[in-house]
Amino acid sequence: MTGIYLPKARAIAPKQLVICPYPCSKIDYCRQLTQAGSHVCVARSYTEADSTVRSACSNRTPRTSGIGAKKAMTQISAIPSSTDQPKERIDLAAAYRLIAHFKMDDSIFTHISAKAPQEEGENAFLINPYGLRFDEVTASSLATVDVDGNILRDTHGAGINKAGFTIHSAVHAARPEVHCVLHTHTVAGVAISSMEEGILPLNQWSLQFYNRTAFHDYEGIALDLAERERLVADLGDRNVMVLRNHGLLTCGRTVGEAFALMFNLERACKAQLAIMSSGGTPRKLGADLAEKTAQQYEGWDKQHSGNKPDPQWDAFQRLAIKHYPDLVN
């Protein structure tokens, strides 16, 4: 199998950006950072904001005080101004590098997928090409495939992993509100998936997933497309799933949300294994407190979804581009 050349990118200082305070109804096709009037629209996918978007933004006045006030938020964008890659590709490439950075990858296996830019195909998603390690994935090397399995773009030329397509196409087809699906095979995740108890309410990290985790029984390597129906039936409307005897899966309305869920889920699994192997007596938390804490986590999620600012993902993305600037190529 031929390799792929990854040229070194010149490090570029991040720009200071003001995030648009207006919830935009055009989020489905407005995706990339673009100048729109006097602020930066986080939702455009084209080079220039069209007159409709400019008019819609300029004619709306955000509330700056009182209940429901919306204020512009100053953030540091990690994305170099010189890149011509769509935001969807950069976000997903950053997630691949971060999973590798935090040692949650598994050679060339497991996958992260995200909805493709509209111009790349209807009902299409981005996924890693077969044969690349997570630390080799770049924005431009991501393959584009539709939910029927038609490969629409593959610059690497090796196709995609069939098992990865089965799992990820199932979720994208059944859950249109899901933008990103992330699946891992970590030692901690596989260990917890192999235990009947699943994730126990032992600490703050684990309480995020209290009564909010789906389970899917192992059926062998996911090559049978018929498994898709059973997988999404088990997932339901939840965003976290333990694939029994297999690994972990998270879904998000953004790449940042799916990554944060997996980051926290992995830590919860590691902590549980450490507690169980310590020889001490685990101290389970009560149901009422567990539910209260889970709802507190959900309150944070509601404030950082869709096109709203997500400071945690911005921070993770800055880390990724600082250490792996070639990911935007």
N, C-alpha and C positions, 0 to 999 in steps of 0.2 A: 504494500500500500504506500503510495507516495505521501510525503510529508507536506507541510504547509509552512511557507516562509513568513515569519512575523517580524517585520522591520521595527526597529526601535523608534519610538515617537519622542519628539522633543517636548519636554515638560513646559507647560504653559500656565502662567499664573491664572487662578480662577477669577471670574468677574463678579462684581457686586450687582445683584439683581433685586428688583422689587417685585414680589409676587402679586399678581392680579388678585384683588379682593372680591371680584365679582364671580359668583358661581355661573359657569357658562353652559348653556344648553347644547352647545356645539362640541362638547367634549369627545363625541364619537369620532369626529374627524379632525379636531383641533388638538394636536398632541405635542408639537415641538416648540421649544422656546422661540418666541418671535416678538418683535416690536409691534405693539398695537396701541397707537396713541401715545400717552405719556407713561404707560406702565408696560411691564413685560407680561404677555399672555402665555401661560404655561400650557396652553392647550392647542397650539397651532401645529400643523404638520407641513405647511407650505412656507416658501421663502418670505412672502409678504402676506400680511393679514388683509383679507379682502374688505370691501367697503361695508358689507353687512356686519362683519365682526367689529370693525372700527366704529360703526354707528351704534351698534348694540352696547359696546363698552363705554363710548364717550357720552351716551345719553343716560347712563345709569349712575346714580350717586350712592356710594356705600354709606351705611350708617356708621358713624365714628364714635358714638356714645350710647349708653343705655343698653337695655336688654336686646340681644340679637345683633349687637354692633359688629361690623366687619372692618378690620383695619388691615392696611397693607403691611406685609411682614417682610423685613429685610433678611435675605438669606445669601449665603455664599454658594454659588453654583460651581460644581467641580468640572462641569463639561467644558472643554476648551472651545473657544469661539471659532476655531479654524476647522473643526470637524464638519463633514457633510453627511454624517450618518444620522438617521432618525432617532429620536429619543427612545422609542421602543427598543431598538437594537442596542443602544448604549446602556440602558437600564438592565437589560437581560444579560449582556456581556459582563457588566459589573457584578451581577448576582453570581454568575459562574466563577469569576475570579474570587469573590468573597467566600463562596462555599469551599473552594480549594484553599484559600488563605486560612480559614478556620478548621481545615483538615476534616471536612465533612464529605469529600468526594470519594469516589470508588473507581479509580483508574479511568477508563473511557466509558464507564457505565453509569447509570442513573441519569436523570434529566431535569432540566428546568425549561418550561415553555411559557410563552406569552403571546398575546394577540399580536398579529403582524400589522404594520401600517396598512391602512385601507388600500393604498395604491398597489400593494403586493398581492392582493387577492381577497376575495370574499370568503368569509368563514375560514380564514387561514391563521396559522400560528407559527411562531418562530421556535426552533429547537436546535440543540447542538448536532452538528454533522457527525456521522459515525467515524470513529477513529481519533478524534481530538480529545486530549485531556482537558479538564476544566480550566487549567491554567494556560491553555493555548487558545481558548475561544476568544474571538474578537467580534466587534459589532457586525462587520461585513461578512464574516465566515458563517454566521448562523444560517441554517437552512430554513426555507419557508415551505410549509406543507398545509394542505387543506384537510378538513375533517374526514374526507373520503380517501385520504392517503395519496393524493396526487402531489408530487414534489414540484413546487412552482419555482424554486430557486435553490441551487446547491453549488456554490462556488468551490467548495472543497472536492466535490465529485464522487464522494463515497456513499451517498445516500444517508439514511437515518436508521437508528436502531428500531427494529420491528416491535419489540416489547415496549419500548418507550412510546411509540406511536399508539399502541393499544391503550395504555393507561391515560396518556395526555389527551388524545382525541376524544376519549369517553367523557372526560370532565368538560372540555371546551364545548363539545356538542350539547351536553345536557345542562350546563350552567352558564348561560350567556353573560351573566354579571361578573363571572370570574375572568380576570385579565391574566393571571399568572398561576401556574401549577408547578410545585417544587417537590421532588421525590428524592429521598436519600437512602443509602445503605450504610449507616455508620455502625460501629461496634455497639455503642450504647443504644441506638435506635433498634437495631436488630435484636439485641438482648431483651429489651423491654417488649418488643413485638412477639417474642417467643415465650413470654410469661402470660399466664392466664389473667393475672390481676390488672395488666395494663399500667397506666400511670396512676399512682396513688396520691392522695391529697396530703402530702408531707411537708410542703413548704410553699412560699409565695410563688416561685416559678411554676410549680405544678398546678396551682390553683387557677391559673389562666385557662386551663383545659378541663376544669371540673365539669362533668356532665356535658361536655361540648366536643367529645371525641368520638368519631365513628370507627367502626371496625369492619374489616373485610377479610374473610378466610382465604388462606393460601390455596391456589389452584394450579400451582406449577408456574414456570416461566410464562409471562403474560404474552403468549403468541396467538392465543385463541381470541378472535375478535368478539366472540359471543360473550366473553367475560365482561365486556364493557357495560352491558346492561345490568349485570349483577353488581359491578363495582359502583356505578352511580346510584343504584338503588340503596346500597349500604351507606354511601356518602350522604345522601339526602341533601339538606341545605347547610350542612356543617362545613367548616373550613379546615378541619384537622382530622386526619385519618391514620389509624395504625393498621398497616397491612400485615396481618398475622404471619409470623414466622418469615418476614420479608423485610420490612423497613417502615419508613414514615412518609407521609404526604401532607402538604399544606396547600391551601388555595388562598388567593388574595385578589382584591379589587385593583391592586397595583402590584408591581414587582416588589416594592418595598414592604408591603403588608405580608406577602407570602414569605419573603425572606425573614422578616422579624418573627413571624410565627414559628418558622423552622429553627431559627437561632435559639428562641426560648424553649421550644420543645426539646431540642437536643440537650440543653443545659438541664432541663427537668429530668430527662432520662439518665444523664450522667450522675446527677445528685442522688437519684433514687438508687442506682447501683452502688454508689459509694456508701449510702446509708445502710443498705442491706448487707454489704460486705464488711461493715465496721464491727459487727458483733454486738452493737448496742441495740436497744429496744426502740423501734420506730415509733414516733409520736404523731398519730394521725390527727388532723384537724377536723373539727365538727362540720356537719353539713351546712348549717346556717352561715358560719364564717366563710366556708369555702365558696358558697354561692355569692355572698356579698363581694368577695374579692374578685371572683370571675366577672361580675357585673361592673366592677371598677375598671378592670382591663377593657371591657367592651366600651365603656365610656370614653376611654382614650382612643380606641379604634375609630369611633364615630367622628372624632375631631380630625382624623388624619387619614381620610380615604378619598378616592376619586381624584379631583384636581385641587384638593386642599393641601396646604403645606405639610410636609412630613419631615420634621427636623431630624428624626432618627435615621431615616433612609438617606437624607442629604449627607449626614455625617458618615454613614457607611460608604456611600458612593465616593465621598472625598478620600476616604481611606483607600478604596480600590484604585482610584485613578492616581493617587500619590505613589502607590507601590507598583502599579501595573499600567502606566500611561498608554501602552500600545493597545489596550482593550478598545479604545475608541476608533481604531483603524478599520 
